Amino acid sequence: MGAVTRSTAPETDLGQPRRPGPPAPGPRSGGPWLVAGAVTILLLIMAPRYGYHRDELYFLLAGRHLDWGYVDQGPLVPALARLVDTIAPDSLLALRTPSALLAGAAVLMVAAIARQLGAGRGAQTLAAALGGASGITLASGHLLSTTTVDLVIWLAAALCTVRLLRTADSRWALAVGAVLGIGMLNKLLPALLAVGLLAGLAIAGPRRLLRDRTVLLAAGIFALLAAPTLLWQATHGFPQLGVAATISGGDSSYSGRLDAAILQFLIISPFVVPIWSIGLFVLVRRPAWRRYRSLGWAWLVVVGVVLLAGGKGYYPAPLLLVLTAAGAVVAAQWAQHGRARVRRVLLAAVVVLTAASNTVLLLPALPVDRLPGFVVAVNYDTGETIGWPAFTDSLAAVHRRLPADEQARAVILTGNYGEAGAVARYGPQRGLPAAYSGHNSMADFGRPPEDADVVIAVGWQQPQQLRTWFTEVTLAGRVDQRVAVDNDENGGPIWLCRGLRRPWADIWATEVRHSG
């Protein structure tokens, strides 16, 4: 009798070969939790230093005018600002605590993505450390910002997508749709991620998911959750498209196609570029990673859309962290071969250099009165957290010099929402009148009373436009923030305007309103 050849495939109890299951994720590790905790604690320590960012002052004002949408955002962050300010009024630490916690959650999600890709404990900790030290995590985790929420939304959607691709269980698509739908209450950017993910599937597969009924149901969930914000935008003429056009024209921070392209190599850290580049390569080219190939293509598509449309360079940053998680898996494997000790030292050096440089450049680690100019040159947002009380003092000095009858009917007109927010925050204790602005949704929060014919105007470098509204415009002073910082306000002129040429109702919507 000849030898019996036995199949090497695993069998069920009925003797039929079992279908191979999904690749197993790596073992659970406590390392990412330690990293996430350290990042959150660092951000909480740094939170009260310097001062409010102009956007935070704007969110506090928007929170007083809650709606389903605004010219430049959804209702999520203004509602959060309103909640925190109600619980702990005028507390910068309290206002920024949610961001610090979200940054810690982002660190855990980067590590979780690496784990789903098969990372061991060391690779998960490496991914967490790179994610926690990254510029996008530290910068957005320091401020209450729509970017912080976007970071967590994109990473959560990417994590669910990785689980969907690993397990082939299309029910994970429902989680992706729900996460992205909730994210639309913050900004419209999750729609960009959805486009990237769908394009990645169309390019690299598995294309069957595009026909899966569960995926179609997920699209319905996304649309249902996004409906309140989309309806608000539709009924108001989609003002976010106007803001996007302004950004595309380069009239905003971190915008412009060249700047957006360069930022891809800076926003995590220049030291991490080799790691996320390896992550992109293995996702797109390595056969063993084929099931995740659509993720690499999603980043390429999103970056391409941002560059073509002229969007802000930090929009694709969360997907860069996904590439970093994939690269950390490969880097940890690389560190186990050859001169392992030297390789581990190199990886540790990458983490240390990334953390040190980003802490100095993106967090208020240095004394404000000795802040090097290159810090503000590299990180525009740092300058916008300095000097708001002194800015308001400069306006108060002009207001105090007015005759009593003019003080009674004077108002303040500002060029941007941060300046108006600063007056709302610090003005009452300095006896200042209300501030108004036509910047973004500030224009919808109210215009000056019709009898307000004495105006202290700030935010205009030249008086030409003001002279089309007033019969008399004179230079009354300059903003002195008492520190040598090169931001949008310091040293700027303060104009005293009298004699309104036309009623406020005639000029407010068409001439004062502006976006950017």
C-alpha positions as a Python dict, from the first residue, in 0.01 Angstrom:
ca = {
    (1, 'M'): (0, 0, 0),
    (2, 'G'): (137, 341, -91),
    (3, 'A'): (199, 612, 161),
    (4, 'V'): (-95, 836, 244),
    (5, 'T'): (-33, 1207, 182),
    (6, 'R'): (-199, 1426, 443),
    (7, 'S'): (-309, 1780, 374),
    (8, 'T'): (-123, 2048, 567),
    (9, 'A'): (-428, 2276, 572),
    (10, 'P'): (-605, 2298, 909),
    (11, 'E'): (-931, 2105, 917),
    (12, 'T'): (-1271, 2163, 1072),
    (13, 'D'): (-1453, 1893, 1266),
    (14, 'L'): (-1614, 1788, 935),
    (15, 'G'): (-1277, 1732, 773),
    (16, 'Q'): (-1303, 2039, 547),
    (17, 'P'): (-1006, 2280, 521),
    (18, 'R'): (-1044, 2592, 730),
    (19, 'R'): (-1020, 2925, 554),
    (20, 'P'): (-718, 3118, 682),
    (21, 'G'): (-817, 3390, 928),
    (22, 'P'): (-694, 3747, 935),
    (23, 'P'): (-335, 3809, 1045),
    (24, 'A'): (-315, 3845, 1419),
    (25, 'P'): (-249, 4189, 1568),
    (26, 'G'): (54, 4232, 1789),
    (27, 'P'): (41, 4170, 2164),
    (28, 'R'): (-104, 4440, 2385),
    (29, 'S'): (150, 4674, 2541),
    (30, 'G'): (147, 4920, 2828),
    (31, 'G'): (418, 5133, 2672),
    (32, 'P'): (184, 5348, 2461),
    (33, 'W'): (-22, 5434, 2769),
    (34, 'L'): (290, 5565, 2944),
    (35, 'V'): (378, 5774, 2639),
    (36, 'A'): (22, 5906, 2608),
    (37, 'G'): (18, 5998, 2977),
    (38, 'A'): (351, 6178, 2949),
    (39, 'V'): (232, 6377, 2647),
    (40, 'T'): (-93, 6478, 2819),
    (41, 'I'): (88, 6584, 3137),
    (42, 'L'): (342, 6789, 2938),
    (43, 'L'): (61, 6966, 2753),
    (44, 'L'): (-125, 7040, 3076),
    (45, 'I'): (190, 7187, 3230),
    (46, 'M'): (243, 7407, 2925),
    (47, 'A'): (-124, 7504, 2886),
    (48, 'P'): (-131, 7818, 3109),
    (49, 'R'): (193, 7967, 2969),
    (50, 'Y'): (180, 8265, 2730),
    (51, 'G'): (-191, 8322, 2663),
    (52, 'Y'): (-499, 8260, 2452),
    (53, 'H'): (-458, 8195, 2082),
    (54, 'R'): (-664, 8420, 1855),
    (55, 'D'): (-872, 8117, 1746),
    (56, 'E'): (-951, 8030, 2108),
    (57, 'L'): (-1079, 8382, 2169),
    (58, 'Y'): (-1294, 8340, 1859),
    (59, 'F'): (-1429, 8003, 1975),
    (60, 'L'): (-1531, 8159, 2307),
    (61, 'L'): (-1727, 8426, 2118),
    (62, 'A'): (-1878, 8170, 1882),
    (63, 'G'): (-1984, 7967, 2185),
    (64, 'R'): (-2200, 8260, 2290),
    (65, 'H'): (-2379, 8238, 1953),
    (66, 'L'): (-2431, 7863, 1922),
    (67, 'D'): (-2558, 7743, 1587),
    (68, 'W'): (-2541, 7433, 1365),
    (69, 'G'): (-2271, 7596, 1159),
    (70, 'Y'): (-2043, 7893, 1107),
    (71, 'V'): (-1870, 8049, 811),
    (72, 'D'): (-1549, 7859, 880),
    (73, 'Q'): (-1638, 7558, 1098),
    (74, 'G'): (-1905, 7340, 1251),
    (75, 'P'): (-2055, 7374, 1599),
    (76, 'L'): (-1843, 7118, 1787),
    (77, 'V'): (-1550, 7329, 1912),
    (78, 'P'): (-1755, 7644, 1990),
    (79, 'A'): (-1994, 7425, 2192),
    (80, 'L'): (-1698, 7270, 2374),
    (81, 'A'): (-1554, 7616, 2444),
    (82, 'R'): (-1892, 7729, 2579),
    (83, 'L'): (-1915, 7422, 2805),
    (84, 'V'): (-1565, 7459, 2948),
    (85, 'D'): (-1600, 7835, 2998),
    (86, 'T'): (-1928, 7778, 3180),
    (87, 'I'): (-1768, 7525, 3415),
    (88, 'A'): (-1441, 7717, 3466),
    (89, 'P'): (-1478, 8076, 3341),
    (90, 'D'): (-1163, 8248, 3213),
    (91, 'S'): (-942, 7946, 3285),
    (92, 'L'): (-688, 7885, 3009),
    (93, 'L'): (-586, 7555, 3168),
    (94, 'A'): (-945, 7431, 3167),
    (95, 'L'): (-1003, 7549, 2810),
    (96, 'R'): (-701, 7353, 2686),
    (97, 'T'): (-751, 7039, 2895),
    (98, 'P'): (-974, 6870, 2632),
    (99, 'S'): (-701, 6919, 2372),
    (100, 'A'): (-438, 6767, 2598),
    (101, 'L'): (-660, 6464, 2653),
    (102, 'L'): (-735, 6434, 2280),
    (103, 'A'): (-362, 6447, 2206),
    (104, 'G'): (-309, 6156, 2447),
    (105, 'A'): (-588, 5968, 2270),
    (106, 'A'): (-417, 6036, 1935),
    (107, 'V'): (-97, 5879, 2068),
    (108, 'L'): (-286, 5567, 2170),
    (109, 'M'): (-451, 5543, 1828),
    (110, 'V'): (-118, 5568, 1645),
    (111, 'A'): (9, 5280, 1857),
    (112, 'A'): (-317, 5088, 1803),
    (113, 'I'): (-279, 5123, 1426),
    (114, 'A'): (75, 4987, 1451),
    (115, 'R'): (-55, 4698, 1661),
    (116, 'Q'): (-319, 4614, 1401),
    (117, 'L'): (-40, 4608, 1143),
    (118, 'G'): (137, 4342, 1350),
    (119, 'A'): (368, 4553, 1566),
    (120, 'G'): (520, 4396, 1874),
    (121, 'R'): (539, 4575, 2208),
    (122, 'G'): (856, 4764, 2121),
    (123, 'A'): (722, 4878, 1784),
    (124, 'Q'): (397, 4994, 1942),
    (125, 'T'): (589, 5202, 2195),
    (126, 'L'): (807, 5341, 1915),
    (127, 'A'): (497, 5436, 1715),
    (128, 'A'): (345, 5602, 2023),
    (129, 'A'): (666, 5795, 2093),
    (130, 'L'): (692, 5918, 1735),
    (131, 'G'): (324, 6013, 1735),
    (132, 'G'): (348, 6188, 2072),
    (133, 'A'): (661, 6381, 1978),
    (134, 'S'): (526, 6481, 1637),
    (135, 'G'): (463, 6843, 1554),
    (136, 'I'): (97, 6795, 1467),
    (137, 'T'): (22, 6625, 1801),
    (138, 'L'): (205, 6874, 2022),
    (139, 'A'): (93, 7186, 1836),
    (140, 'S'): (-273, 7089, 1815),
    (141, 'G'): (-272, 6941, 2165),
    (142, 'H'): (-154, 7270, 2313),
    (143, 'L'): (-448, 7475, 2185),
    (144, 'L'): (-824, 7430, 2178),
    (145, 'S'): (-854, 7391, 1804),
    (146, 'T'): (-1058, 7234, 1529),
    (147, 'T'): (-729, 7075, 1419),
    (148, 'T'): (-710, 6878, 1745),
    (149, 'V'): (-1053, 6731, 1687),
    (150, 'D'): (-972, 6660, 1321),
    (151, 'L'): (-657, 6475, 1426),
    (152, 'V'): (-849, 6237, 1651),
    (153, 'I'): (-1135, 6194, 1401),
    (154, 'W'): (-899, 6105, 1117),
    (155, 'L'): (-693, 5867, 1330),
    (156, 'A'): (-1006, 5696, 1466),
    (157, 'A'): (-1139, 5652, 1112),
    (158, 'A'): (-799, 5521, 997),
    (159, 'L'): (-787, 5273, 1287),
    (160, 'C'): (-1133, 5140, 1200),
    (161, 'T'): (-1027, 5119, 835),
    (162, 'V'): (-718, 4916, 926),
    (163, 'R'): (-937, 4675, 1122),
    (164, 'L'): (-1175, 4657, 828),
    (165, 'L'): (-891, 4572, 590),
    (166, 'R'): (-727, 4327, 831),
    (167, 'T'): (-1040, 4130, 918),
    (168, 'A'): (-1242, 4181, 597),
    (169, 'D'): (-1538, 4238, 831),
    (170, 'S'): (-1733, 4512, 656),
    (171, 'R'): (-1914, 4600, 978),
    (172, 'W'): (-1610, 4813, 1063),
    (173, 'A'): (-1721, 5038, 777),
    (174, 'L'): (-2016, 5141, 995),
    (175, 'A'): (-1771, 5272, 1255),
    (176, 'V'): (-1579, 5460, 984),
    (177, 'G'): (-1900, 5625, 862),
    (178, 'A'): (-2007, 5719, 1213),
    (179, 'V'): (-1669, 5867, 1307),
    (180, 'L'): (-1644, 6071, 987),
    (181, 'G'): (-2005, 6187, 1023),
    (182, 'I'): (-1940, 6315, 1376),
    (183, 'G'): (-1625, 6481, 1246),
    (184, 'M'): (-1832, 6682, 999),
    (185, 'L'): (-1975, 6868, 1300),
    (186, 'N'): (-1624, 7005, 1346),
    (187, 'K'): (-1505, 7078, 991),
    (188, 'L'): (-1588, 6955, 642),
    (189, 'L'): (-1243, 6794, 616),
    (190, 'P'): (-1359, 6440, 703),
    (191, 'A'): (-1524, 6442, 359),
    (192, 'L'): (-1172, 6481, 216),
    (193, 'L'): (-1058, 6176, 411),
    (194, 'A'): (-1362, 5982, 286),
    (195, 'V'): (-1265, 6071, -71),
    (196, 'G'): (-910, 5954, -5),
    (197, 'L'): (-1018, 5623, 147),
    (198, 'L'): (-1265, 5548, -133),
    (199, 'A'): (-1008, 5643, -397),
    (200, 'G'): (-755, 5417, -225),
    (201, 'L'): (-998, 5126, -243),
    (202, 'A'): (-1072, 5199, -610),
    (203, 'I'): (-701, 5209, -693),
    (204, 'A'): (-562, 4930, -477),
    (205, 'G'): (-861, 4733, -357),
    (206, 'P'): (-1026, 4540, -220),
    (207, 'R'): (-1277, 4686, -467),
    (208, 'R'): (-1555, 4455, -353),
    (209, 'L'): (-1595, 4686, -54),
    (210, 'L'): (-1718, 4957, -288),
    (211, 'R'): (-2016, 4735, -369),
    (212, 'D'): (-2071, 4605, -16),
    (213, 'R'): (-2416, 4688, 125),
    (214, 'T'): (-2268, 4756, 468),
    (215, 'V'): (-2033, 5013, 319),
    (216, 'L'): (-2331, 5178, 149),
    (217, 'L'): (-2509, 5180, 485),
    (218, 'A'): (-2200, 5342, 637),
    (219, 'A'): (-2225, 5614, 374),
    (220, 'G'): (-2585, 5670, 483),
    (221, 'I'): (-2479, 5701, 848),
    (222, 'F'): (-2214, 5952, 744),
    (223, 'A'): (-2469, 6158, 551),
    (224, 'L'): (-2722, 6148, 836),
    (225, 'L'): (-2474, 6269, 1098),
    (226, 'A'): (-2334, 6534, 865),
    (227, 'A'): (-2680, 6660, 764),
    (228, 'P'): (-2718, 6938, 1029),
    (229, 'T'): (-2393, 7109, 929),
    (230, 'L'): (-2446, 7051, 556),
    (231, 'L'): (-2799, 7191, 575),
    (232, 'W'): (-2672, 7499, 757),
    (233, 'Q'): (-2403, 7548, 495),
    (234, 'A'): (-2653, 7499, 213),
    (235, 'T'): (-2904, 7747, 354),
    (236, 'H'): (-2626, 8005, 398),
    (237, 'G'): (-2475, 7960, 52),
    (238, 'F'): (-2188, 7729, 158),
    (239, 'P'): (-1969, 8005, 306),
    (240, 'Q'): (-1694, 7752, 384),
    (241, 'L'): (-1631, 7736, 10),
    (242, 'G'): (-1558, 8108, 18),
    (243, 'V'): (-1316, 8058, 306),
    (244, 'A'): (-1155, 7773, 112),
    (245, 'A'): (-1114, 8001, -189),
    (246, 'T'): (-940, 8259, 31),
    (247, 'I'): (-709, 7990, 167),
    (248, 'S'): (-639, 7867, -186),
    (249, 'G'): (-533, 8218, -278),
    (250, 'G'): (-264, 8204, -10),
    (251, 'D'): (-431, 8464, 212),
    (252, 'S'): (-405, 8254, 527),
    (253, 'S'): (-146, 8093, 750),
    (254, 'Y'): (1, 7759, 637),
    (255, 'S'): (-158, 7795, 293),
    (256, 'G'): (-6, 7807, -56),
    (257, 'R'): (89, 7506, -265),
    (258, 'L'): (464, 7529, -210),
    (259, 'D'): (426, 7579, 164),
    (260, 'A'): (180, 7288, 180),
    (261, 'A'): (426, 7058, 0),
    (262, 'I'): (716, 7159, 225),
    (263, 'L'): (505, 7119, 538),
    (264, 'Q'): (464, 6747, 467),
    (265, 'F'): (832, 6706, 555),
    (266, 'L'): (818, 6926, 864),
    (267, 'I'): (486, 6873, 1038),
    (268, 'I'): (577, 6540, 1198),
    (269, 'S'): (949, 6619, 1209),
    (270, 'P'): (1229, 6620, 952),
    (271, 'F'): (1391, 6344, 1160),
    (272, 'V'): (1089, 6118, 1107),
    (273, 'V'): (1069, 6158, 729),
    (274, 'P'): (1270, 5836, 663),
    (275, 'I'): (1035, 5638, 887),
    (276, 'W'): (708, 5755, 736),
    (277, 'S'): (860, 5726, 388),
    (278, 'I'): (937, 5361, 462),
    (279, 'G'): (580, 5324, 588),
    (280, 'L'): (446, 5462, 260),
    (281, 'F'): (673, 5231, 60),
    (282, 'V'): (574, 4911, 238),
    (283, 'L'): (205, 4999, 221),
    (284, 'V'): (213, 5070, -150),
    (285, 'R'): (478, 4828, -274),
    (286, 'R'): (549, 4538, -37),
    (287, 'P'): (340, 4228, -124),
    (288, 'A'): (307, 4122, 240),
    (289, 'W'): (126, 4450, 313),
    (290, 'R'): (-104, 4430, 13),
    (291, 'R'): (-427, 4422, 213),
    (292, 'Y'): (-343, 4771, 351),
    (293, 'R'): (-230, 4920, 21),
    (294, 'S'): (-532, 5149, -5),
    (295, 'L'): (-412, 5343, 301),
    (296, 'G'): (-92, 5448, 128),
    (297, 'W'): (-289, 5555, -178),
    (298, 'A'): (-535, 5743, 44),
    (299, 'W'): (-253, 5968, 165),
    (300, 'L'): (-128, 6023, -190),
    (301, 'V'): (-478, 6117, -307),
    (302, 'V'): (-545, 6351, -14),
    (303, 'V'): (-210, 6527, -55),
    (304, 'G'): (-276, 6559, -427),
    (305, 'V'): (-617, 6718, -366),
    (306, 'V'): (-472, 6959, -108),
    (307, 'L'): (-193, 7067, -341),
    (308, 'L'): (-422, 7107, -641),
    (309, 'A'): (-687, 7294, -444),
    (310, 'G'): (-437, 7507, -253),
    (311, 'G'): (-550, 7385, 91),
    (312, 'K'): (-354, 7409, 414),
    (313, 'G'): (-58, 7176, 437),
    (314, 'Y'): (-154, 7030, 773),
    (315, 'Y'): (-481, 6880, 644),
    (316, 'P'): (-320, 6541, 552),
    (317, 'A'): (-107, 6526, 870),
    (318, 'P'): (-315, 6257, 1048),
    (319, 'L'): (-256, 6022, 756),
    (320, 'L'): (117, 6094, 788),
    (321, 'L'): (88, 5952, 1140),
    (322, 'V'): (-68, 5638, 989),
    (323, 'L'): (235, 5609, 759),
    (324, 'T'): (456, 5667, 1063),
    (325, 'A'): (284, 5379, 1246),
    (326, 'A'): (354, 5150, 950),
    (327, 'G'): (713, 5273, 931),
    (328, 'A'): (761, 5211, 1303),
    (329, 'V'): (677, 4842, 1250),
    (330, 'V'): (950, 4812, 986),
    (331, 'A'): (1197, 5025, 1182),
    (332, 'A'): (1154, 4810, 1494),
    (333, 'Q'): (1222, 4497, 1287),
    (334, 'W'): (1527, 4665, 1133),
    (335, 'A'): (1659, 4746, 1482),
    (336, 'Q'): (1666, 4376, 1573),
    (337, 'H'): (1921, 4281, 1309),
    (338, 'G'): (2286, 4353, 1241),
    (339, 'R'): (2435, 4592, 1492),
    (340, 'A'): (2117, 4596, 1694),
    (341, 'R'): (2243, 4821, 1973),
    (342, 'V'): (2359, 5091, 1732),
    (343, 'R'): (2030, 5075, 1543),
    (344, 'R'): (1827, 5108, 1860),
    (345, 'V'): (2035, 5409, 1963),
    (346, 'L'): (1962, 5567, 1624),
    (347, 'L'): (1588, 5516, 1668),
    (348, 'A'): (1606, 5656, 2022),
    (349, 'A'): (1793, 5958, 1886),
    (350, 'V'): (1518, 6018, 1630),
    (351, 'V'): (1257, 6022, 1909),
    (352, 'V'): (1465, 6248, 2136),
    (353, 'L'): (1554, 6497, 1862),
    (354, 'T'): (1193, 6507, 1743),
    (355, 'A'): (1059, 6565, 2094),
    (356, 'A'): (1320, 6827, 2185),
    (357, 'S'): (1293, 7032, 1866),
    (358, 'N'): (914, 7024, 1854),
    (359, 'T'): (884, 7115, 2223),
    (360, 'V'): (1098, 7426, 2175),
    (361, 'L'): (938, 7532, 1848),
    (362, 'L'): (573, 7445, 1910),
    (363, 'L'): (519, 7473, 2286),
    (364, 'P'): (569, 7774, 2518),
    (365, 'A'): (886, 7626, 2665),
    (366, 'L'): (1098, 7947, 2653),
    (367, 'P'): (1042, 8269, 2851),
    (368, 'V'): (814, 8497, 2652),
    (369, 'D'): (1036, 8801, 2705),
    (370, 'R'): (1338, 8617, 2565),
    (371, 'L'): (1167, 8432, 2282),
    (372, 'P'): (1399, 8403, 1980),
    (373, 'G'): (1258, 8546, 1661),
    (374, 'F'): (1308, 8221, 1472),
    (375, 'V'): (1048, 8048, 1692),
    (376, 'V'): (770, 8279, 1571),
    (377, 'A'): (910, 8265, 1217),
    (378, 'V'): (878, 7885, 1221),
    (379, 'N'): (557, 7865, 1423),
    (380, 'Y'): (317, 8148, 1339),
    (381, 'D'): (72, 8032, 1607),
    (382, 'T'): (318, 8106, 1888),
    (383, 'G'): (305, 8476, 1808),
    (384, 'E'): (-74, 8468, 1817),
    (385, 'T'): (-71, 8353, 2183),
    (386, 'I'): (130, 8651, 2310),
    (387, 'G'): (28, 8993, 2431),
    (388, 'W'): (-352, 9003, 2421),
    (389, 'P'): (-396, 9179, 2759),
    (390, 'A'): (-141, 9443, 2654),
    (391, 'F'): (-314, 9473, 2317),
    (392, 'T'): (-637, 9556, 2499),
    (393, 'D'): (-450, 9805, 2722),
    (394, 'S'): (-341, 9989, 2406),
    (395, 'L'): (-703, 10027, 2297),
    (396, 'A'): (-807, 10132, 2647),
    (397, 'A'): (-547, 10412, 2643),
    (398, 'V'): (-706, 10555, 2328),
    (399, 'H'): (-1056, 10518, 2471),
    (400, 'R'): (-968, 10700, 2794),
    (401, 'R'): (-850, 11006, 2599),
    (402, 'L'): (-1191, 11054, 2437),
    (403, 'P'): (-1434, 11314, 2573),
    (404, 'A'): (-1700, 11168, 2798),
    (405, 'D'): (-1980, 11206, 2543),
    (406, 'E'): (-1775, 11024, 2275),
    (407, 'Q'): (-1676, 10748, 2518),
    (408, 'A'): (-2046, 10682, 2575),
    (409, 'R'): (-2121, 10611, 2208),
    (410, 'A'): (-1786, 10475, 2091),
    (411, 'V'): (-1736, 10118, 1970),
    (412, 'I'): (-1433, 9917, 1862),
    (413, 'L'): (-1397, 9777, 1510),
    (414, 'T'): (-1135, 9509, 1457),
    (415, 'G'): (-982, 9359, 1146),
    (416, 'N'): (-987, 9000, 1272),
    (417, 'Y'): (-1182, 8781, 1510),
    (418, 'G'): (-891, 8738, 1751),
    (419, 'E'): (-877, 9110, 1819),
    (420, 'A'): (-1252, 9118, 1882),
    (421, 'G'): (-1221, 8815, 2106),
    (422, 'A'): (-945, 8982, 2308),
    (423, 'V'): (-1166, 9286, 2370),
    (424, 'A'): (-1453, 9059, 2474),
    (425, 'R'): (-1222, 8874, 2717),
    (426, 'Y'): (-1019, 9162, 2863),
    (427, 'G'): (-1217, 9475, 2769),
    (428, 'P'): (-1488, 9484, 3039),
    (429, 'Q'): (-1237, 9511, 3323),
    (430, 'R'): (-1070, 9799, 3135),
    (431, 'G'): (-1395, 9986, 3070),
    (432, 'L'): (-1391, 9927, 2697),
    (433, 'P'): (-1705, 9925, 2481),
    (434, 'A'): (-1810, 9627, 2271),
    (435, 'A'): (-1595, 9518, 1978),
    (436, 'Y'): (-1730, 9424, 1634),
    (437, 'S'): (-1565, 9264, 1335),
    (438, 'G'): (-1660, 9150, 986),
    (439, 'H'): (-1414, 8862, 995),
    (440, 'N'): (-1573, 8522, 918),
    (441, 'S'): (-1870, 8451, 1147),
    (442, 'M'): (-1800, 8759, 1358),
    (443, 'A'): (-1999, 8948, 1095),
    (444, 'D'): (-2307, 8745, 1194),
    (445, 'F'): (-2267, 8809, 1566),
    (446, 'G'): (-2393, 9165, 1532),
    (447, 'R'): (-2302, 9503, 1391),
    (448, 'P'): (-2251, 9835, 1575),
    (449, 'P'): (-2556, 10040, 1677),
    (450, 'E'): (-2666, 10294, 1420),
    (451, 'D'): (-2571, 10584, 1649),
    (452, 'A'): (-2212, 10454, 1690),
    (453, 'D'): (-2033, 10728, 1497),
    (454, 'V'): (-1711, 10721, 1701),
    (455, 'V'): (-1501, 10415, 1630),
    (456, 'I'): (-1163, 10292, 1753),
    (457, 'A'): (-1040, 10078, 1465),
    (458, 'V'): (-751, 9830, 1483),
    (459, 'G'): (-627, 9573, 1235),
    (460, 'W'): (-589, 9805, 934),
    (461, 'Q'): (-231, 9892, 843),
    (462, 'Q'): (-348, 10171, 610),
    (463, 'P'): (-654, 10396, 652),
    (464, 'Q'): (-781, 10400, 292),
    (465, 'Q'): (-1070, 10159, 345),
    (466, 'L'): (-1167, 10324, 673),
    (467, 'R'): (-1193, 10658, 493),
    (468, 'T'): (-1462, 10517, 266),
    (469, 'W'): (-1675, 10463, 578),
    (470, 'F'): (-1587, 10767, 791),
    (471, 'T'): (-1538, 11137, 724),
    (472, 'E'): (-1247, 11167, 970),
    (473, 'V'): (-974, 10905, 1029),
    (474, 'T'): (-670, 10992, 1242),
    (475, 'L'): (-387, 10791, 1391),
    (476, 'A'): (-455, 10768, 1766),
    (477, 'G'): (-185, 10529, 1883),
    (478, 'R'): (-11, 10200, 1824),
    (479, 'V'): (-45, 9854, 1975),
    (480, 'D'): (226, 9790, 2231),
    (481, 'Q'): (234, 9430, 2353),
    (482, 'R'): (538, 9504, 2573),
    (483, 'V'): (745, 9223, 2425),
    (484, 'A'): (947, 9206, 2107),
    (485, 'V'): (727, 8964, 1915),
    (486, 'D'): (660, 8982, 1543),
    (487, 'N'): (291, 8894, 1521),
    (488, 'D'): (-7, 9043, 1337),
    (489, 'E'): (-90, 9296, 1610),
    (490, 'N'): (230, 9425, 1772),
    (491, 'G'): (312, 9778, 1661),
    (492, 'G'): (1, 9805, 1447),
    (493, 'P'): (-180, 10140, 1415),
    (494, 'I'): (-492, 10230, 1611),
    (495, 'W'): (-724, 10464, 1421),
    (496, 'L'): (-982, 10701, 1564),
    (497, 'C'): (-1274, 10735, 1323),
    (498, 'R'): (-1559, 10985, 1334),
    (499, 'G'): (-1851, 11076, 1112),
    (500, 'L'): (-2009, 10766, 961),
    (501, 'R'): (-2072, 10833, 591),
    (502, 'R'): (-2349, 10572, 553),
    (503, 'P'): (-2559, 10363, 794),
    (504, 'W'): (-2391, 10052, 932),
    (505, 'A'): (-2662, 9836, 774),
    (506, 'D'): (-2551, 9955, 428),
    (507, 'I'): (-2183, 9873, 463),
    (508, 'W'): (-2177, 9578, 702),
    (509, 'A'): (-2264, 9278, 487),
    (510, 'T'): (-2101, 9387, 161),
    (511, 'E'): (-1797, 9591, 266),
    (512, 'V'): (-1700, 9505, 623),
    (513, 'R'): (-1756, 9129, 599),
    (514, 'H'): (-1450, 8932, 491),
    (515, 'S'): (-1316, 8578, 527),
    (516, 'G'): (-982, 8411, 565),
}
